[in-house]
């Protein structure tokens, strides 16, 4: 069984008298341990797909199974539990609490899941060590570089040991050198067994993935599984 199974997934929006078909019937399987880039022009449906896979939105119709659990039709409270347990998010804008140190930012998903304080601290410290920030645990976001802030965001995404890491334009706010550092980190996470689903509009970023899925007009236009087209990123 695939980690993610999408069947005829559709998302429609009513815009005045018109219906916008953001997703027009997507069939997709993503296996455990894959590193997948989702690409497409503006309006292709890639952000909508990310929101549905991440349980941030619900489909108009179609089927979605995540790690053996049927997702479509669930209530908001159950979707929130699945997000916390199964999915780690990395956003372009980092989404860190500004006046809270790195350790507390990383602990946040564990607070929501009711993890005891001592265990929260242990796991958050472990996650920060994993992304190379063991010496920055007491620094607030304003005291960190853009790349360090994104590493904190990655540590936060990993702290619950999720089934899948969803990254939405994770290098979009970073310079070239820092982007390479983050891509090298993703490489290391993938080699360690993490499943990564990356949304990007940049060919250079998508080239690091093993598989590239192009969307157009809410449908899968191509699914390239020929493997990565660049060498290892150097951080």
C-alpha positions, 0 to 999 in steps of 0.5 A, spaced: 500 500 500 502 506 498 503 512 503 499 516 499 493 514 495 489 519 491 483 517 486 479 522 482 481 527 487 477 534 485 477 541 488 472 546 485 470 553 488 464 557 486 467 564 484 460 568 483 456 565 477 463 561 475 465 554 477 473 554 478 476 547 477 482 547 481 483 540 481 480 536 476 481 529 477 488 527 480 490 520 481 496 519 484 500 514 489 506 516 493 510 511 496 514 511 503 521 513 502 520 517 496 522 524 494 517 528 490 517 535 487 510 537 485 511 543 479 506 547 475 505 554 472 501 559 477 493 556 477 495 549 475 493 546 482 499 545 485 498 549 492 491 546 492 494 539 492 499 540 497 493 543 502 489 537 500 495 532 502 496 536 508 489 536 510 489 543 510 483 543 506 478 538 504 476 535 496 470 536 493 470 529 491 474 523 490 478 519 495 484 520 499 488 515 503 494 517 508 498 511 511 492 506 510 487 511 513 481 514 509 481 522 510 476 524 505 469 526 509 473 526 516 471 532 521 476 538 522 478 535 529 480 529 526 483 532 520 487 536 525 489 530 529 492 527 522 496 533 521 499 533 527 501 526 527 502 524 520 505 531 517 510 535 518 510 542 514 515 547 512 513 553 509 517 559 504 516 564 510 518 559 516 512 561 520 516 561 526 513 565 533 517 571 533 519 572 540 520 565 542 526 561 542 528 555 537 527 550 542 520 552 544 518 553 536 520 546 535 516 544 541 510 547 539 507 540 535 508 536 541 504 541 545 498 540 541 499 533 541 499 533 549 507 530 550 509 531 557 514 537 558 520 533 559 519 529 553 518 535 549 524 538 550 528 531 549 525 530 542 526 538 540 533 538 542 534 532 538 530 535 532 535 541 532 541 537 533 539 533 527 538 539 522 545 542 525 542 547 530 544 544 537 548 550 539 542 555 537 536 552 541 536 559 545 536 564 539 530 567 537 528 568 530 531 575 529 537 572 532 538 567 526 539 567 519 534 565 513 537 559 513 537 557 520 530 559 521 528 554 515 532 549 519 528 551 525 522 550 521 524 543 518 526 541 525 519 543 528 516 539 522 520 533 524 519 533 531 513 528 531 516 523 526 511 524 521 509 520 515 511 525 510 514 532 510 511 537 506 515 543 503 512 549 500 517 553 496 522 552 502 527 555 498 523 561 496 526 566 501 533 564 501 539 566 497 542 561 492 548 559 497 543 558 503 538 554 498 543 549 497 544 548 504 537 547 505 537 542 499 543 538 502 539 537 508 533 535 505 538 530 501 540 527 508 533 527 511 531 523 505 537 518 505 535 517 513 528 514 510 523 521 510 518 521 505 518 528 502 513 532 498 516 538 495 512 544 491 516 548 487 516 552 481 524 552 480 527 547 475 533 547 479 530 545 486 525 540 483 532 537 480 534 534 486 527 530 487 527 523 485 520 524 481 517 530 478 510 531 477 507 536 473 500 539 474 496 543 469 489 545 469 488 541 475 490 535 472 497 531 472 500 533 465 507 528 466 510 524 472 517 523 471 520 518 475 527 517 471 531 520 477 534 526 480 538 530 474 543 534 479 549 531 483 549 532 491 547 539 493 553 541 497 552 545 504 
